[in-house]
Amino acid sequence: MGKLYLVPTPVGNLEDITLRALRILKECDLILAEDTRTSSFLLKHYGIETRMQSHHKFNEHQTTTHLVERLRAGETIALISDAGTPAISDPGFLLVRECVQAEVAVECLPGATAFVPALVESGLPDDRFCFEGFLPPKKGRQTRLKQLEAESRTMIFYESPYRVVKTLSHLAGYLGADRAASVSREISKIYAETVRGNLGELVAHFTLQEPRGEFVIVVAGR
């Protein structure tokens, strides 16, 4: 049988990739990319010419069975997302699950994940935490926020620049405006920034300062 590698890619700075990750991407038979246009910049930067194929949330249900067959036939396939570790708020879980059920070897390389530096830089307790990813945009959001009111661990959320003020406002409404929090954006990029305060102060800050980039919100537990 072949093997599926999940290969983390940089969340910002292109140098944030391991030597082993580069070797796997060069030696594998196929690279599955969330967006081949985005990933082509990274591959060209490192002179990697391995063939790519799109694998994203809109086609993974249709292509997973065929990919598992190729792995069972002996191919080595690497899965990457646009940034960070595949399957963490990105496509990957479905393919991994099917590979495990088919007894195909799966290995995830260590590497970049946006929430780890955001958590460490926040100054909030990082010995115990829960990763929530993206909150439901509409249906289910209120229910999830109510459930988190009693959460004692530090909480981590991903958010886009278009909804970050709305999400911070919702968190302040359910958890309290005085709850300590931290917001990191553009991690490892030129304009990387971490803003700390309470949820009320962060709402005010990003209401005045137009949110840009991808955001990680870290909120203290109850």
C-alpha positions in Angstrom: 0.0 0.0 0.0 0.9 3.6 -0.4 0.7 6.3 2.3 -1.1 9.5 2.9 1.0 12.4 4.4 -0.7 15.5 5.8 1.8 18.2 5.3 1.5 21.6 7.2 2.3 24.6 5.1 3.2 28.2 6.3 0.5 30.4 7.6 2.5 33.4 6.6 6.2 33.5 6.1 7.3 31.0 3.5 10.3 30.0 5.6 8.0 28.4 8.2 8.1 24.9 6.6 10.2 22.0 7.6 13.0 20.4 5.5 11.1 17.1 5.8 7.9 18.6 4.5 9.7 19.9 1.4 11.2 16.5 0.8 7.8 14.8 1.1 6.3 17.2 -1.3 9.1 16.7 -3.9 9.1 12.9 -3.6 5.3 12.0 -3.4 3.3 10.9 -6.5 0.6 13.5 -6.0 -0.2 16.7 -4.0 -3.8 17.3 -3.0 -4.2 21.1 -2.5 -7.2 23.0 -1.2 -6.6 25.7 -3.9 -3.9 24.8 -6.5 -3.5 28.5 -7.4 -2.6 29.4 -3.8 -0.3 26.4 -3.3 1.5 27.0 -6.6 3.2 30.0 -5.1 4.8 27.9 -2.3 5.7 25.0 -4.7 7.3 27.4 -7.2 9.2 29.1 -4.4 10.9 25.8 -3.5 11.2 24.4 -7.0 8.7 21.6 -6.4 7.2 20.2 -9.6 5.0 17.4 -8.3 1.6 17.2 -9.9 -1.2 18.9 -8.0 -4.9 18.1 -7.8 -7.7 20.1 -6.1 -9.1 18.6 -2.9 -11.5 20.9 -1.0 -14.8 20.8 0.8 -16.8 21.1 -2.4 -15.4 17.9 -4.1 -14.0 15.8 -1.3 -17.1 13.6 -1.0 -16.9 12.8 -4.7 -13.1 12.1 -4.9 -12.2 10.4 -1.6 -13.1 6.9 -2.7 -11.0 7.1 -5.8 -8.0 8.6 -3.8 -8.2 5.8 -1.3 -8.1 3.3 -4.2 -4.9 5.0 -5.5 -3.3 4.8 -2.1 -4.2 1.1 -1.8 -2.6 0.6 -5.2 0.7 1.9 -3.8 0.8 5.6 -4.5 2.1 8.2 -2.0 -0.1 11.2 -1.7 0.5 14.5 0.3 -2.4 16.6 1.4 -1.9 20.3 2.0 -4.3 23.2 2.8 -3.9 26.8 1.8 -2.1 27.5 5.1 -1.4 25.5 8.3 -2.2 21.9 9.1 -4.7 20.1 7.0 -7.9 19.0 8.7 -7.7 21.8 11.3 -10.6 24.0 10.1 -9.7 22.8 6.6 -10.4 19.8 4.4 -8.7 16.5 5.5 -10.8 14.7 8.1 -13.0 12.8 5.5 -10.0 11.5 3.6 -8.1 10.5 6.8 -11.1 8.7 8.2 -11.6 6.7 4.9 -7.9 5.8 4.9 -8.0 4.6 8.4 -11.0 2.4 7.7 -9.2 1.1 4.6 -6.1 0.4 6.7 -4.0 2.8 4.6 -1.1 4.4 6.5 -1.6 8.0 7.5 1.1 10.3 8.9 0.7 14.0 9.8 3.9 15.9 9.9 4.5 18.4 12.7 4.4 22.0 11.5 2.6 25.3 11.3 -0.8 25.8 12.9 -2.2 29.3 13.5 -3.8 28.8 16.9 -0.6 27.7 18.7 1.4 31.0 18.4 -1.8 33.0 19.0 -2.4 31.0 22.2 1.2 31.3 23.5 1.4 35.1 22.7 -1.9 35.8 24.3 -0.6 35.7 27.9 -3.7 33.7 28.9 -3.4 30.2 30.5 -2.3 27.7 27.9 -2.0 24.6 30.0 -5.6 23.6 29.2 -7.5 25.0 26.3 -10.3 24.2 23.8 -10.1 24.9 20.1 -13.5 25.9 18.7 -12.4 26.9 15.2 -15.1 28.9 13.4 -18.3 29.5 15.2 -21.4 28.7 13.3 -22.2 31.7 11.1 -25.9 31.7 11.8 -27.8 28.6 12.8 -26.4 27.1 16.0 -24.2 30.1 17.0 -26.5 31.1 19.9 -26.6 27.6 21.2 -22.8 27.2 21.0 -22.2 30.5 22.8 -24.6 29.5 25.6 -22.7 26.3 26.0 -19.4 28.1 26.2 -20.6 30.4 29.1 -19.5 27.7 31.6 -16.2 26.8 29.8 -13.3 27.1 32.3 -10.5 26.5 29.8 -9.0 29.1 27.5 -11.0 29.2 24.3 -9.6 29.6 20.7 -11.6 30.8 17.7 -10.8 31.4 14.0 -12.5 34.3 12.3 -12.4 36.2 9.0 -11.9 40.0 8.9 -15.5 40.5 7.8 -17.0 38.9 10.9 -14.4 39.6 13.6 -16.2 42.6 15.2 -19.5 40.8 15.1 -18.0 37.7 16.7 -16.2 39.7 19.4 -19.5 41.5 20.2 -21.3 38.2 20.5 -18.6 36.8 22.8 -18.8 39.9 24.9 -22.5 39.6 25.1 -22.5 36.0 26.3 -19.2 35.8 28.3 -19.1 39.4 29.6 -17.4 42.5 28.2 -14.8 42.4 31.0 -13.6 38.9 30.0 -9.8 38.9 29.2 -9.0 38.1 25.6 -6.4 38.4 22.9 -6.7 38.8 19.1 -3.8 37.9 16.7 -3.9 38.6 13.0 -1.6 38.0 10.1 0.5 35.5 12.1 4.2 35.3 10.9 3.5 37.9 8.2 5.0 41.4 7.9 2.1 43.1 9.6 1.5 40.5 12.3 -0.2 42.0 15.3 -1.5 40.8 18.7 -3.9 43.0 20.6 -4.8 42.2 24.2 -7.4 43.5 26.6 -11.0 42.6 27.5 -13.7 41.7 25.0 -15.3 45.2 25.3 -12.0 46.9 24.6 -11.3 44.6 21.6 -14.7 45.4 20.1 -13.9 49.1 20.4 -10.4 48.7 19.0 -11.5 46.8 15.9 -14.5 49.0 15.3 -12.1 51.9 14.9 -9.3 50.0 13.2 -10.6 48.2 10.1 -9.9 44.5 10.5 -7.6 43.1 7.9 -6.1 39.6 7.5 -7.0 36.3 9.1 -7.8 36.3 12.9 -7.3 34.1 15.9 -9.3 35.1 18.9 -8.2 33.7 22.3 -10.6 34.2 25.3 -10.0 33.4 29.0 -12.1 30.7 30.5 -14.7 31.3 33.2 
